[in-house]
Amino acid sequence: MSRPPEPRIVFIGCVEEGLRSLETLLAMHAEVVAVFTLRPDLAAGVSGAVAWEGITSAHRIPLRYVRNINDEDAVDAMRVLAPDLVVCVGWTQLLRHEILRLPRLGCVGFHASALPRYRGRAPVNWAIIHGEKETGNTMMLLDDGVDTGDILAQRLFPIDDEDTCATIYEKVARSEDEMIREVLPLIRHGRMPRTRQDHASATVMPRRRPADGIIDWARTTRQLHDWVRALTHPYPGAFTFVDGARLFVWKARAWRPGPGGPPPSVPRPGWLRVAGDPPRLLAGTLDGDLELVRVQVEGDAEIDGTEFGRDRLPAAGVKAGEGAS
């Protein structure tokens, strides 16, 4: 039996994650007939957005800029291309029915969780915030729901204690490359390895906004360590207020006195001071202290936490607040 014709692929992407997937497809000699991305003025406001002109020019692939992939002009342009398959990676806009029904083989995308768990927004951030020890990435057929389509492939990987949202997304990116290399040959031979999700086991996460990053010092040291690493670069960051100024915390870790050091003090949630040997910028939590390793006063440069404490805090310390005074 002869192999079906090479599928004509339209690729949709905006951020670095998508660029890597496109590179994988091209390395596999996929027939990518066009790339759709956001207009540059809109992409400028998207975290992690990258330029697509270089890769499309090098491979002589038409590049089309859109305001919204579901706009009538975008749909019409895609219809003219007559794709067999749409691959959508690193894109925040949901594909509507007009797009989903266009390609003969369907629309393929990824979701950075082990579906059906952690459907919805910010799945990596939520998994770290919730103290999960494992997460994953899922390659799926997109449908009219939100992360509800049939699973084509899936990878699981651990969340280690020092992982951040950035390092987990590195694992996600590597797994996407693996799954594309696994599934594309099957599609080329007329097979779509689809498995229906167990919708009864689904969990759905809400959208996160920058203002949601405020630190609640009444939580445990473990919870606040997870909070900071879930919201650090490239996300807007965890923050508190010190003397009316917003203070971002980009890196933190649990602190315990060293051997021979003073016994742990009574927890004072939100109390910032320089203490320990060697000195460290510490913040009280519900059950101990969190070392603030990298911090940034809004509008200033990011610096070492101890440097901030020595330069900006009184010797006795100061109470971090919940809002600007």
N, C-alpha and C positions, 0 to 999 in steps of 0.2 A: 504494500500500500504506500502510495506516495505521500510525502509530508504536505500538509496544507500550506498555502502561500504565507510568506512572512507577514505577520500582522502589522498593519499601519498604525503607528502609535502617536497620539497627541499627548504631550507632556505638559502638566500644569505645576508650577512651583514658584516660590518667592525667596525662601531662605536657604541657608547653607545645607541643611538636611536634604532639600530637594536637589541641589546641585550635585551632591555626591551620588544620589540615585540616578540622575541623568548620566553622569560619568560611567556608572556601572552598566547601564543599558547600552551606551555607545561602545563600551569595551566589549560587549557581547554582540556587537554588530546588529543591534536592533534597528528597525526602520522607523526612526523618529521623524515624522513629517512636519511637525511644528512644535514650538514651545510657546505657551501662554504664561505671562507673568504680569504683575501689577505695574501700572504706570510709575515711572521713577519718582514723581512727586508724592505718590501714595506709599511707595515702598520705603521712602525715607523715614516714615513713622512706624515701620515694622521692625521689631527687635530681630536681629540676625539676618536681615535682608541682604542679598548679594546681587552683584551685577551678572547678567546673563549674556551680554553682548559677546564676550570673549569666546565662550564655548559654542554658542550658536554660529558665530561667524566662522570659527575654525572648522566646523563640521557642515557649514553651508545649510543650516537649518533655519527656516523662517521664524522670526521672533515677533510675537504679537503682544502688545501692551493692552491691558484692560483695566477698567475701573472696578468692575465686578464680573466675575466669570459667568454669571447668570444673566447679564444684560443681553438684550436682543441682538446687538451687533456682534457680541462675542459668540453667542449661540449660532448665529448665521455663519460666521466665519468658520466655526468648527464643523458645521454641517457641510459646507463646501469641501472640506478636507476629507470627508467620509472615512473617519478613523474606524479601525477594527477594535481598538483598545485605547482607553484613556487611562493614563497613569498620573495620579495626583499625589504629590509628596511635598510637605512643607508649605501648606496652604491653609489659611484660616477660614475661608468662606465655604460653607456647605454647598455641594453641587445639587442643584435643583433637578426636578424631573426632566426638564427639557434637555439638559446635558446628559443625565443618566441614561436616557433611552436612545441616545445617538449611536454609540459604538456597538457594533455587532456582538462583541465579546464582553462588553460591560466596562465599568470604571473600577479601577483598582487603586486602593489607597492604604495608608498605614495609620495605626493608632498606638501611641506609646504606652500601652498597658497590656496585661494578659486578659484580653476580653474573654468573657463579658464583664469582668471587674473593671472599675474605674473608667466607665464611659464618660464622655463629656469633656469639659475644659480642664486644662492643667493637670493631666493624669500623673506626670512625674512629680510635680510639686506636692500634690495631695498624698501620693504614696509615701514620700519622705516625711511629710508632716505627721502622717498617721503612724509613723514608726515601723512601716513594713520592712521586712528583711528580704523580700523578693518582689520583683516586678517583671515586666516583659514588654514585648512589642508584637503587634499583630498585623499581618498582611491580610486584607479582606476585600471583598467585592462591596463597593459602595451601593447603598440603596436609599430610599426616601427617608429613613430614620437617621438617628444620630448614633453612629458606631454600632449599628445593629446588623450589618450585612454578614454574609457567610464568610467564614474564615478560610483563607487559602494556605496560610502557614503561620507559625507562631514560635517565638523564642522566649525563654525565661532566663533571667540572670539575677544575681544577688544584689542587694543594696548593702554595701559595706558601711561601717561606722564613719569612715571619712569621705564617703561619696557625697557629692553635691548634685544639684540639678544639672550642672554642666557635665560632670563625669558620667552621670546616668545617660544623658543624651548622647555622649560618645558611644556608650554601649548600644543605645538604640540605633545610631547610625551604622555601626558595624553589623548589627543584626539585619538591617534593611538590605545591605549589600548581600548578605548570605541568602536572604529569602528571595530576592530578585533572581539570584543565580540558581536557586532551587526551582522556582515556579515558572520562569520564562521558558525554559526548555519544554516543560509540560504543556504550556499554552501553545507553543510552536507545533506540538504534535497533536493538537486538538483536544487536550485534556485540561479541565479546570478543576483542581483538587479542592472542592468546596465542602465545608462542614458547617452545618447550621449551629448558631450559637444557642446556648442554654439561657434563654431570656429570663427564666425564673431566678437565675443566680446573678443577675446583673446588678451593678451598683452604678449610680450616676453622680458625677461630681459637678458642683456649680462653678461658674466663672469666678476668677480671681481678679481683683483690681489692685493697683499700687497702694491705695489707702488701706487695704486689708493686711498689709505687712506690719502693722504696729505690734510691738512686743508687749505681751501680757506677762509682767514679771512675777505674777502669782502662780505661774506654772513651774513644773520641775525643771531641774538642770537638763535632764535628758530631753524633755519636750522642747526646751528653748534651743538646745543644740540642733535638734532636727528642724526647728523653725528657721533658724538662720541659714543652714545649708540648703534648705529647700527653696529659699528666696534670693540667694546670692546671685552674682553675675551668671548669665546675662539678664536676669530679671531685676525688677526695680529695687529689691532689697528689703530686709527687715529693718525696722527703725524704732527709735524711742525719742524722747525730747529731754534735753539737758539745758536748764536755764532758758527755756523758750526756743532753743535752736533744735532743729531736727538732726538727730545723730543716727546715721546708718551703721549697721553692724554687718560687715561682709564676711567675717570669719570668726568663729568662736569654738570653744571646747570646754568640757567639764574641767574644773580645777579642784585639786585636792592638795593639802599641805604636804610637802616632802618629808622624808624621814628626819626626825629631830625638830621639825618645825612646830609652830604653835598649833594647839588643837583647833578644829573647826569652830568658827564662831556661830552664834545663834543666827539662823537665816534672817536676813533683812531684805525682802524682795524689792528689787529695783535700786538698792543702794550701791552707787558706783564709787570705787576708791582704788588707789594703788596700794597693793599689799603683796606679801609673800617674799620669798628669797629663792631666785631673783625676783625683783618686783614685777608685778603684772597688773594690768587693768582688770579688776574683778567687778562683777555685778551680782548682787544677791538674788537668789531664786527662792522658790518655795522650800527647797530642801538642801540648799548649799550655795555654791558660787559657780558662775560661768565666767571663764576668761574671755575677754573681748580682744581678739588677736588683731583684727584689721577693722578700722572704723573710718568714718568720714562725716564731718560736719557739712550739711547741705551747702553747696556753693564752694567748698574748699576741696583740696586734694585728699585722696585716701591715704591714711597713714597708719603706722603701728599703734596699737591700742595703748601701750605703756607710754609712748611719746605723747599721745593725746592726754592721758591722765596726768602726767607730770606738768604739762604746759597749761592745762585748762581747768583742772579740778583743785579745790582746796584740800589741804592735808587730811582733813577729817572725812572728805568725800562729799557726795551730793546725791540727792534722791532724784532718779529719773522719773519724769512725769509722763502722762498719757496724752498731752496736747500742749501746744504752744501757749505760753503765759501771756 
